[in-house]
Amino acid sequence: MNRTRDVVVAALLALLAAPVASHAQTATDGARPFRVTWERRAYGVRPALEGEVANDSEFRINSVRLRIEGFDDDGQPVGETSTWAFGSIPAHGQGHFVAPAIPRATTYRITVTGFNRVAREDVQSP
């Protein structure tokens, strides 16, 4: 449990140094990297964000929790929410997420705040 907490803290610290306007963010402790990419949903009745969590580790992960911070044009925080990535994310695979847009936010910072490591997976070479 402490190892997971340490990984999450390292990931958050790495992301805090990233530019706020970025649509692709990376967190890594050298052993379990995650990359989060997102875009505004171009369809639907309610404004939303959708994106991917790339798992570049050798482990299948699940229960991936994401923190979504919204910022206005001046870079000031205007709200925060959280969501889950759908299902398990295989080693070297991607998971999907969708979350409601935060009112008045023009850009976002999305970070992985938690996950469960399920099992090491052998990745087949092409």
C-alpha positions in Angstrom: 0.0 0.0 0.0 2.8 2.4 0.8 4.5 1.6 -2.5 1.3 2.6 -4.4 1.0 5.8 -2.4 4.6 6.6 -3.2 4.0 6.1 -6.9 1.0 8.3 -6.8 2.8 11.1 -5.0 5.7 10.8 -7.5 3.3 11.0 -10.4 1.5 14.0 -9.0 4.7 15.9 -8.4 5.9 15.2 -11.9 2.6 16.5 -13.3 2.6 19.6 -11.2 5.6 20.8 -13.2 3.8 20.3 -16.5 2.2 23.3 -18.3 -1.5 23.8 -17.5 -2.6 24.2 -21.1 -1.2 20.7 -22.1 -3.6 18.1 -23.5 -1.0 15.4 -22.9 0.5 14.8 -19.6 3.0 12.3 -18.3 3.6 10.9 -14.9 6.4 8.4 -14.2 8.5 7.1 -11.3 10.7 5.1 -13.7 8.8 1.8 -13.2 5.1 2.6 -13.8 4.6 5.5 -16.3 1.2 6.8 -17.2 0.3 9.2 -20.0 -3.0 11.0 -20.0 -4.4 12.6 -23.2 -7.7 14.3 -23.5 -9.9 16.4 -25.7 -13.3 18.2 -25.4 -16.1 15.9 -26.5 -17.4 17.1 -29.9 -20.8 15.6 -29.5 -23.6 15.1 -27.0 -25.9 17.3 -25.1 -23.7 18.0 -22.1 -20.1 19.4 -22.5 -17.6 16.7 -21.5 -14.0 15.7 -21.7 -12.9 12.3 -23.0 -9.5 10.8 -23.1 -7.1 8.0 -22.7 -4.7 6.7 -20.0 -1.7 5.0 -21.5 -0.1 2.4 -19.2 3.5 1.9 -20.3 4.2 -0.5 -17.4 4.6 -4.3 -17.5 1.5 -4.6 -15.3 -2.2 -4.8 -15.9 -3.9 -2.1 -13.8 -7.4 -1.4 -12.8 -9.4 1.0 -10.6 -7.5 3.9 -12.2 -8.7 7.1 -10.5 -8.3 10.5 -12.2 -8.3 14.0 -10.7 -9.5 16.7 -13.1 -8.7 20.3 -12.3 -10.2 23.1 -14.4 -8.6 26.5 -15.0 -9.8 29.7 -16.5 -8.0 31.8 -19.2 -5.8 33.4 -16.4 -4.7 30.0 -15.1 -6.8 30.4 -12.0 -8.6 27.2 -10.7 -12.3 27.2 -11.2 -13.2 23.7 -10.2 -12.2 20.1 -9.6 -13.8 16.7 -10.1 -12.7 13.1 -10.4 -13.6 10.1 -12.5 -12.5 6.5 -13.2 -10.9 5.0 -16.3 -13.2 2.3 -17.7 -12.2 -1.3 -16.9 -8.7 -2.8 -16.7 -5.8 -1.4 -18.6 -3.4 -4.0 -20.0 0.3 -3.7 -19.8 1.4 -1.3 -22.5 -2.2 -0.6 -23.3 -4.8 2.2 -23.0 -7.9 2.9 -21.0 -10.7 5.3 -21.8 -12.4 7.9 -19.6 -15.2 10.5 -19.9 -16.0 13.3 -17.5 -18.3 16.3 -17.4 -16.7 19.6 -18.3 -16.1 22.0 -15.4 -18.0 25.3 -15.9 -15.9 28.3 -16.8 -12.8 26.1 -17.3 -10.9 26.7 -20.5 -8.1 24.2 -19.8 -7.5 21.2 -17.6 -4.9 19.3 -15.7 -5.7 15.6 -15.4 -3.7 13.4 -13.1 -3.7 9.7 -12.1 -4.3 9.7 -8.3 -4.7 6.0 -7.7 -4.7 2.5 -9.3 -4.4 -1.1 -8.4 -1.7 -3.3 -9.9 -3.3 -6.6 -11.0 -0.6 -8.8 -12.5 2.6 -8.7 -14.6 1.8 -9.4 -18.2 4.0 -10.8 -21.0 3.9 -8.5 -24.0 4.1 -10.3 -27.3 6.5 -8.9 -29.9 5.0 -8.3 -33.4 
